[in-house]
Amino acid sequence: MTNLIKISETLSNLTLLSKVTEREDYEKCEFVNCTFADISNLNFINCIFKNCNLSNCKINNAKLQGVHFVDCKLLGLNFFQAKDFAFEVCFVQCVLDYASFDSKKLNKSEFKYCKMHEVNFTNADLSKVVFIDCDLYEAVFANTNLSGVDFTSSLNFAIDPEINTIKKAKFLSQDLFRLLSRHDIIIE
């Protein structure tokens, strides 16, 4: 299998609908207005995806190191299938509805201005992850490490402190009910 290496290229309007037969490495590349269905076994190092669609894309054994997604559509993406080693991602103004980060270590990752309805963070390590103005409606936090996470600018989350680690996590006082919702108490 040949290893193709692409460094510092800009790839626009690319459509990759089937699995690449040769191993490819992309370093410092920018993908603009591209559509992907399968990026399995590809390596992306310090790359930027702008206005791309990776919804339901297969990412089995893909390496995502220092990857930024900007204005991308990532519906239903199973990030738990990507390589764990050096996994580091940043999302800015992305739609991540139904994505799964199950059992992923994300502690250097950032989520800014993202729509993240029903995202799965079960068993994930989100310690010190940055959430800025994210809509976390129906996001699943179960056995999740949320130590040091700042939720003060995000909305629609519900977190059970009995089944998650929330040491030094930050919340607004008006969101206290989101931490106590399972106890069926009334907060006025």
C-alpha positions as CSV (number, residue, x, y, z in Angstrom):
1,M,0.0,0.0,0.0
2,T,1.5,3.3,-1.0
3,N,1.6,6.2,1.5
4,L,0.6,9.5,-0.2
5,I,1.6,12.6,1.8
6,K,0.1,15.9,1.1
7,I,1.5,18.9,3.0
8,S,0.1,22.5,3.0
9,E,-2.4,22.1,0.2
10,T,-5.8,23.6,-0.1
11,L,-8.4,21.2,-1.5
12,S,-11.7,22.7,-2.6
13,N,-15.0,21.2,-3.6
14,L,-13.7,17.7,-3.2
15,T,-16.2,14.8,-2.8
16,L,-14.9,11.6,-1.3
17,L,-17.7,9.1,-1.3
18,S,-15.9,5.8,-1.1
19,K,-13.0,4.4,0.9
20,V,-9.5,5.4,-0.2
21,T,-7.6,2.3,-1.2
22,E,-4.2,3.9,-0.6
23,R,-3.1,5.3,2.8
24,E,-3.0,9.0,2.7
25,D,-1.5,11.5,5.1
26,Y,-2.6,15.2,5.2
27,E,-0.5,17.6,7.1
28,K,-1.4,21.4,7.3
29,C,-4.0,21.0,4.6
30,E,-7.2,23.0,4.2
31,F,-10.4,21.4,3.0
32,V,-13.0,23.9,1.8
33,N,-16.6,23.0,0.7
34,C,-15.8,19.3,0.6
35,T,-18.1,16.3,1.2
36,F,-16.8,13.1,2.8
37,A,-18.4,9.7,3.3
38,D,-15.4,7.7,4.4
39,I,-12.1,8.9,5.7
40,S,-11.2,5.6,7.5
41,N,-7.4,5.0,7.9
42,L,-6.5,8.5,6.8
43,N,-4.2,10.7,8.9
44,F,-5.1,14.4,9.3
45,I,-2.5,16.4,11.2
46,N,-3.0,20.2,11.9
47,C,-5.6,20.4,9.1
48,I,-8.6,22.7,8.7
49,F,-12.0,21.7,7.4
50,K,-14.1,24.7,6.4
51,N,-17.8,24.5,5.3
52,C,-17.5,20.7,4.8
53,N,-20.1,18.0,5.2
54,L,-18.9,14.9,7.1
55,S,-22.4,13.8,8.2
56,N,-22.4,10.0,8.9
57,C,-18.9,9.8,7.6
58,K,-17.0,6.6,8.5
59,I,-13.8,7.5,10.4
60,N,-12.6,4.0,11.4
61,N,-9.0,4.3,12.6
62,A,-8.6,7.9,11.2
63,K,-6.0,10.1,12.9
64,L,-7.4,13.5,13.9
65,Q,-4.5,15.4,15.5
66,G,-4.8,19.2,15.8
67,V,-7.8,19.2,13.4
68,H,-10.1,22.3,13.2
69,F,-13.6,22.0,11.9
70,V,-15.2,25.4,11.0
71,D,-18.8,25.8,9.9
72,C,-19.0,22.1,9.2
73,K,-21.9,19.6,9.3
74,L,-20.9,16.5,11.3
75,L,-24.3,14.9,12.0
76,G,-24.1,11.4,13.5
77,L,-20.3,11.2,13.4
78,N,-18.9,8.4,15.6
79,F,-15.7,10.0,16.8
80,F,-15.1,7.0,19.1
81,Q,-14.0,5.1,15.9
82,A,-11.1,7.5,15.3
83,K,-7.6,6.7,16.7
84,D,-7.2,7.6,20.3
85,F,-3.5,8.5,20.1
86,A,-3.0,12.2,19.8
87,F,-6.7,12.8,19.2
88,E,-7.3,16.6,19.4
89,V,-10.1,18.5,17.7
90,C,-11.6,22.0,17.7
91,F,-15.1,22.8,16.5
92,V,-16.2,26.3,15.6
93,Q,-19.8,27.0,14.5
94,C,-20.4,23.4,13.6
95,V,-23.5,21.2,13.8
96,L,-22.7,18.0,15.7
97,D,-26.2,16.7,16.3
98,Y,-26.2,12.9,17.2
99,A,-22.4,12.7,17.1
100,S,-20.8,10.3,19.6
101,F,-17.6,10.8,21.6
102,D,-18.3,7.6,23.7
103,S,-15.2,6.7,25.8
104,K,-13.1,9.4,24.0
105,K,-10.4,11.4,25.8
106,L,-11.1,15.0,24.7
107,N,-9.3,17.1,27.3
108,K,-7.5,19.4,24.8
109,S,-10.6,19.9,22.6
110,E,-12.7,23.0,22.0
111,F,-16.3,23.5,21.1
112,K,-17.3,27.0,20.2
113,Y,-20.7,28.2,19.1
114,C,-21.8,24.7,18.2
115,K,-25.2,23.0,17.9
116,M,-24.8,19.7,19.7
117,H,-28.3,18.1,20.1
118,E,-28.3,14.6,21.5
119,V,-24.5,14.2,21.4
120,N,-23.2,11.2,23.3
121,F,-20.4,11.9,25.9
122,T,-20.8,8.6,27.8
123,N,-17.6,7.5,29.5
124,A,-15.7,10.4,27.9
125,D,-12.9,12.4,29.5
126,L,-13.8,16.1,28.9
127,S,-11.6,17.4,31.7
128,K,-10.7,21.0,30.8
129,V,-12.6,20.9,27.5
130,V,-13.7,24.4,26.3
131,F,-17.4,24.9,25.6
132,I,-18.3,28.4,24.5
133,D,-21.9,29.2,23.6
134,C,-22.9,25.6,22.7
135,D,-26.4,24.3,22.6
136,L,-26.2,20.9,24.4
137,Y,-29.9,20.0,24.2
138,E,-30.4,16.3,25.3
139,A,-26.6,15.7,25.2
140,V,-25.8,12.5,27.2
141,F,-23.4,12.8,30.1
142,A,-23.0,9.5,31.9
143,N,-19.8,8.4,33.7
144,T,-18.2,11.5,32.1
145,N,-15.2,13.3,33.5
146,L,-16.3,17.0,33.4
147,S,-13.6,18.3,35.8
148,G,-12.7,21.9,35.2
149,V,-15.2,22.3,32.3
150,D,-16.8,25.8,32.0
151,F,-20.5,25.6,31.2
152,T,-21.3,29.2,32.0
153,S,-21.9,30.3,28.4
154,S,-23.6,27.1,27.2
155,L,-27.3,26.1,27.3
156,N,-29.8,23.3,27.4
157,F,-27.5,20.8,29.2
158,A,-28.6,18.4,31.9
159,I,-25.9,16.9,34.0
160,D,-26.4,14.5,36.9
161,P,-23.5,15.1,39.4
162,E,-24.1,11.6,40.9
163,I,-23.0,9.8,37.8
164,N,-20.5,12.3,36.5
165,T,-17.3,13.8,37.8
166,I,-17.8,17.6,38.0
167,K,-15.0,18.7,40.3
168,K,-14.2,22.4,39.7
169,A,-16.6,22.6,36.7
170,K,-18.2,26.0,36.4
171,F,-21.9,26.7,36.1
172,L,-24.1,29.8,36.4
173,S,-26.3,29.9,39.5
174,Q,-29.4,30.1,37.3
175,D,-28.4,26.7,35.9
176,L,-28.4,25.0,39.3
177,F,-31.7,23.2,38.4
178,R,-29.8,21.4,35.5
179,L,-27.7,19.7,38.2
180,L,-30.6,18.8,40.4
181,S,-33.3,17.9,37.8
182,R,-33.3,14.2,38.6
183,H,-34.1,14.8,42.3
184,D,-37.6,16.2,41.4
185,I,-37.3,19.3,43.6
186,I,-38.6,22.7,43.0
187,I,-36.2,25.6,42.8
188,E,-37.6,29.1,42.8
